[in-house]
Amino acid sequence: MPQLSLFPKFCTALSLDELPGRVAETGLDAVNLLIRPGYWVTPDDVLETAPRFVQAIRGAGLAVDFCTWCALPEQILADEDTLRLFADLGIKGFRLGYYPRRDGVPLSVQLREANEDLHFAVRRKDIFAGVLPNPHRTVDELERDHQSADHWCGDAGAELLNIFLTRV
């Protein structure tokens, strides 16, 4: 049976002490590690607070396998300590932030370049990143849906690519 996970964006009224129990009461299986300013884990303190967040959630019998981090690929790849932490915590995937849109460059080319950059950078570390296509959306559909935007939202990339991390 698939795991049902909470994206806790709308649960900020709950403290980290309250969140795990409330989620467990709902019958959900997991909570996403959300890294954003103003949440339990922020980009400025991720190395200190992410382990506490994961420990608190897992202490309630819930999984934390996925992270939503509004960072660009180059920020993530430059932050080797956070990548290692994700792998050590068992974070198996994450959703990236927004990509700036480059006029005249098809989404398929932009995603391929991001994929190549990710693989090149991660291969130099002791972390493996596997980027898998999502079979439910095509590049053509996403280009049509995002024609008027000035950026490719993280969802466009996430709808096409799932990124999984593990230590090697």
SULKA-V320260 format. One record per residue. N is the residue number from 1. BURIAL is 1 if it has 9 or more other C-alpha atoms within 8 Angstrom, else 0. D_FIRST is the distance of its C-alpha to the first C-alpha in whole Angstrom. Layout:
n=N burial=BURIAL d_first=D_FIRST
n=N burial=BURIAL d_first=D_FIRST
This chain:
n=1 burial=0 d_first=0
n=2 burial=0 d_first=4
n=3 burial=0 d_first=7
n=4 burial=0 d_first=9
n=5 burial=1 d_first=12
n=6 burial=1 d_first=16
n=7 burial=0 d_first=19
n=8 burial=1 d_first=22
n=9 burial=0 d_first=24
n=10 burial=0 d_first=25
n=11 burial=0 d_first=25
n=12 burial=0 d_first=29
n=13 burial=0 d_first=30
n=14 burial=0 d_first=28
n=15 burial=0 d_first=29
n=16 burial=1 d_first=27
n=17 burial=0 d_first=28
n=18 burial=0 d_first=27
n=19 burial=1 d_first=24
n=20 burial=1 d_first=21
n=21 burial=1 d_first=22
n=22 burial=0 d_first=22
n=23 burial=1 d_first=18
n=24 burial=1 d_first=17
n=25 burial=0 d_first=19
n=26 burial=0 d_first=17
n=27 burial=0 d_first=13
n=28 burial=1 d_first=12
n=29 burial=1 d_first=11
n=30 burial=1 d_first=13
n=31 burial=1 d_first=16
n=32 burial=1 d_first=18
n=33 burial=1 d_first=21
n=34 burial=1 d_first=24
n=35 burial=1 d_first=27
n=36 burial=1 d_first=30
n=37 burial=0 d_first=33
n=38 burial=0 d_first=33
n=39 burial=1 d_first=30
n=40 burial=1 d_first=29
n=41 burial=1 d_first=29
n=42 burial=1 d_first=32
n=43 burial=0 d_first=33
n=44 burial=0 d_first=36
n=45 burial=0 d_first=34
n=46 burial=1 d_first=31
n=47 burial=1 d_first=32
n=48 burial=0 d_first=33
n=49 burial=1 d_first=30
n=50 burial=1 d_first=27
n=51 burial=1 d_first=27
n=52 burial=0 d_first=28
n=53 burial=1 d_first=25
n=54 burial=1 d_first=22
n=55 burial=0 d_first=24
n=56 burial=1 d_first=24
n=57 burial=1 d_first=20
n=58 burial=1 d_first=19
n=59 burial=0 d_first=22
n=60 burial=1 d_first=20
n=61 burial=0 d_first=17
n=62 burial=1 d_first=15
n=63 burial=1 d_first=14
n=64 burial=1 d_first=17
n=65 burial=1 d_first=16
n=66 burial=1 d_first=17
n=67 burial=1 d_first=21
n=68 burial=1 d_first=23
n=69 burial=1 d_first=26
n=70 burial=1 d_first=29
n=71 burial=1 d_first=31
n=72 burial=1 d_first=32
n=73 burial=1 d_first=31
n=74 burial=0 d_first=35
n=75 burial=0 d_first=35
n=76 burial=1 d_first=31
n=77 burial=1 d_first=33
n=78 burial=0 d_first=36
n=79 burial=0 d_first=34
n=80 burial=1 d_first=34
n=81 burial=0 d_first=33
n=82 burial=1 d_first=30
n=83 burial=1 d_first=29
n=84 burial=1 d_first=29
n=85 burial=1 d_first=28
n=86 burial=1 d_first=25
n=87 burial=1 d_first=24
n=88 burial=1 d_first=25
n=89 burial=0 d_first=23
n=90 burial=1 d_first=20
n=91 burial=1 d_first=20
n=92 burial=1 d_first=18
n=93 burial=1 d_first=19
n=94 burial=1 d_first=21
n=95 burial=1 d_first=22
n=96 burial=1 d_first=26
n=97 burial=1 d_first=29
n=98 burial=1 d_first=31
n=99 burial=1 d_first=33
n=100 burial=0 d_first=37
n=101 burial=0 d_first=37
n=102 burial=0 d_first=40
n=103 burial=0 d_first=42
n=104 burial=0 d_first=42
n=105 burial=0 d_first=40
n=106 burial=0 d_first=37
n=107 burial=1 d_first=33
n=108 burial=0 d_first=32
n=109 burial=0 d_first=35
n=110 burial=1 d_first=34
n=111 burial=1 d_first=31
n=112 burial=0 d_first=32
n=113 burial=0 d_first=35
n=114 burial=1 d_first=32
n=115 burial=1 d_first=30
n=116 burial=0 d_first=33
n=117 burial=0 d_first=34
n=118 burial=1 d_first=31
n=119 burial=1 d_first=31
n=120 burial=0 d_first=34
n=121 burial=1 d_first=34
n=122 burial=1 d_first=31
n=123 burial=1 d_first=33
n=124 burial=0 d_first=36
n=125 burial=0 d_first=34
n=126 burial=0 d_first=32
n=127 burial=1 d_first=28
n=128 burial=1 d_first=26
n=129 burial=1 d_first=25
n=130 burial=1 d_first=23
n=131 burial=1 d_first=23
n=132 burial=0 d_first=21
n=133 burial=0 d_first=22
n=134 burial=1 d_first=19
n=135 burial=0 d_first=19
n=136 burial=0 d_first=19
n=137 burial=1 d_first=23
n=138 burial=0 d_first=26
n=139 burial=1 d_first=29
n=140 burial=0 d_first=31
n=141 burial=0 d_first=29
n=142 burial=1 d_first=29
n=143 burial=1 d_first=32
n=144 burial=0 d_first=33
n=145 burial=0 d_first=31
n=146 burial=0 d_first=33
n=147 burial=0 d_first=36
n=148 burial=0 d_first=38
n=149 burial=0 d_first=36
n=150 burial=0 d_first=38
n=151 burial=1 d_first=35
n=152 burial=1 d_first=32
n=153 burial=1 d_first=30
n=154 burial=1 d_first=27
n=155 burial=0 d_first=24
n=156 burial=1 d_first=26
n=157 burial=1 d_first=26
n=158 burial=1 d_first=22
n=159 burial=1 d_first=21
n=160 burial=1 d_first=23
n=161 burial=1 d_first=22
n=162 burial=1 d_first=20
n=163 burial=1 d_first=21
n=164 burial=1 d_first=20
n=165 burial=1 d_first=22
n=166 burial=1 d_first=23
n=167 burial=1 d_first=26
n=168 burial=0 d_first=28
